[in-house]
Amino acid sequence: ALTPNAITYCKASEFVSTNGEACEPTGATMIFIECYFHDSVRGILAVSDPFGVYYCIFDNLSTVAIDIGTGNNTNQQIIGNTFYGAETPAGTGLDLGSASTSVLIYNNIFYGFTTALTRDTSSILIFSDYNDFFNNTTNRTNVSTGANDQALDPTFTNAGAGDFSIGTNLKALGFPGAFPGGLSTGYTDIGAVQRQEPAGGGGGGGARRWWQG
């Protein structure tokens, strides 16, 4: 377990536990940015309240990538991540548990799960949109389809070798798109690892983030 103080940020960290949870934060708010969770039973067993997961990769988690559990968890933000199960669907991507409220789930890829995104029917206030679901047995259980959700193959460069950069299928389909007023438009890809534009392609490199227009 990871016991932080007040608000703790984990950036560019690797988490792995072959026989258990790669990370089990307790006691405070946890923010994970650009982390790699892999080869574990669970990636995150979340018992803290609230927490945020941004631009992280979840790979080869035998049971579930993020398990929010049954605690009174509120105000989670899960934005811009890549959840990878297996080529033959296995496990669960994101389990919102039985008491999750006010959860924001945007710009994530869910690939290769038996169930990609699930919650108990008692959970409320789930804001889920701009996510891509592909090669899952079941995409969502008790979570509504977002108006801007996709069902496209992300064409990972080499998922088996851990390279989750994407191809052009998800190009510019992420949040934000057009801003209110119609004067500005964002062109973000979905997922944690952006594609690299060809030289002279005129769209910038692969480091765009969801808050950039």
Solvent accessible surface area in square Angstrom, and as a share of the most:
residue,aa,sasa,rsa
1,A,109,0.84
2,L,61,0.30
3,T,103,0.60
4,P,15,0.09
5,N,130,0.67
6,A,82,0.64
7,I,101,0.51
8,T,40,0.23
9,Y,142,0.54
10,C,19,0.11
11,K,128,0.54
12,A,68,0.53
13,S,38,0.25
14,E,110,0.49
15,F,31,0.13
16,V,77,0.44
17,S,37,0.24
18,T,108,0.63
19,N,144,0.74
20,G,16,0.16
21,E,49,0.22
22,A,16,0.12
23,C,6,0.03
24,E,48,0.22
25,P,0,0.00
26,T,38,0.22
27,G,72,0.69
28,A,15,0.12
29,T,24,0.14
30,M,0,0.00
31,I,25,0.13
32,F,0,0.00
33,I,52,0.26
34,E,83,0.37
35,C,4,0.02
36,Y,66,0.25
37,F,0,0.00
38,H,23,0.10
39,D,62,0.32
40,S,5,0.03
41,V,42,0.24
42,R,63,0.23
43,G,0,0.00
44,I,0,0.00
45,L,35,0.18
46,A,0,0.00
47,V,75,0.43
48,S,3,0.02
49,D,66,0.34
50,P,42,0.26
51,F,3,0.01
52,G,1,0.01
53,V,0,0.00
54,Y,34,0.13
55,Y,17,0.07
56,C,0,0.00
57,I,30,0.15
58,F,0,0.00
59,D,19,0.10
60,N,81,0.41
61,L,11,0.06
62,S,81,0.52
63,T,62,0.36
64,V,6,0.04
65,A,1,0.00
66,I,0,0.00
67,D,18,0.10
68,I,1,0.00
69,G,18,0.17
70,T,113,0.66
71,G,38,0.36
72,N,114,0.59
73,N,2,0.01
74,T,36,0.21
75,N,88,0.45
76,Q,0,0.00
77,Q,74,0.33
78,I,0,0.00
79,I,3,0.02
80,G,1,0.01
81,N,0,0.00
82,T,0,0.00
83,F,0,0.00
84,Y,19,0.07
85,G,11,0.11
86,A,32,0.25
87,E,108,0.49
88,T,110,0.64
89,P,43,0.27
90,A,49,0.38
91,G,21,0.20
92,T,28,0.16
93,G,0,0.00
94,L,0,0.00
95,D,43,0.22
96,L,0,0.00
97,G,12,0.11
98,S,43,0.27
99,A,31,0.24
100,S,0,0.00
101,T,30,0.18
102,S,36,0.23
103,V,0,0.00
104,L,53,0.26
105,I,0,0.00
106,Y,40,0.15
107,N,3,0.02
108,N,0,0.00
109,I,0,0.00
110,F,0,0.00
111,Y,18,0.07
112,G,0,0.00
113,F,4,0.02
114,T,64,0.37
115,T,28,0.16
116,A,0,0.00
117,L,0,0.00
118,T,23,0.14
119,R,51,0.19
120,D,61,0.32
121,T,105,0.61
122,S,71,0.46
123,S,3,0.02
124,I,100,0.51
125,L,99,0.49
126,I,33,0.17
127,F,106,0.44
128,S,16,0.10
129,D,18,0.09
130,Y,37,0.14
131,N,0,0.00
132,D,0,0.00
133,F,3,0.01
134,F,68,0.28
135,N,50,0.26
136,N,24,0.12
137,T,97,0.56
138,T,53,0.31
139,N,48,0.25
140,R,53,0.19
141,T,52,0.30
142,N,66,0.34
143,V,14,0.08
144,S,92,0.59
145,T,90,0.53
146,G,11,0.11
147,A,105,0.81
148,N,55,0.28
149,D,23,0.12
150,Q,47,0.21
151,A,72,0.55
152,L,64,0.32
153,D,50,0.26
154,P,0,0.00
155,T,64,0.37
156,F,28,0.12
157,T,90,0.52
158,N,77,0.40
159,A,14,0.11
160,G,81,0.78
161,A,78,0.61
162,G,33,0.32
163,D,58,0.30
164,F,3,0.01
165,S,22,0.14
166,I,8,0.04
167,G,22,0.21
168,T,101,0.59
169,N,64,0.33
170,L,0,0.00
171,K,92,0.39
172,A,34,0.27
173,L,60,0.30
174,G,2,0.02
175,F,64,0.27
176,P,11,0.07
177,G,20,0.19
178,A,78,0.60
179,F,82,0.34
180,P,132,0.83
181,G,71,0.68
182,G,58,0.56
183,L,169,0.84
184,S,62,0.40
185,T,57,0.33
186,G,2,0.02
187,Y,129,0.49
188,T,5,0.03
189,D,1,0.01
190,I,0,0.00
191,G,2,0.02
192,A,9,0.07
193,V,44,0.26
194,Q,12,0.05
195,R,16,0.06
196,Q,158,0.70
197,E,24,0.11
198,P,97,0.61
199,A,110,0.85
200,G,87,0.84
201,G,46,0.44
202,G,81,0.77
203,G,34,0.33
204,G,50,0.48
205,G,44,0.42
206,G,33,0.31
207,A,78,0.61
208,R,41,0.15
209,R,55,0.20
210,W,67,0.24
211,W,161,0.57
212,Q,85,0.38
213,G,77,0.74
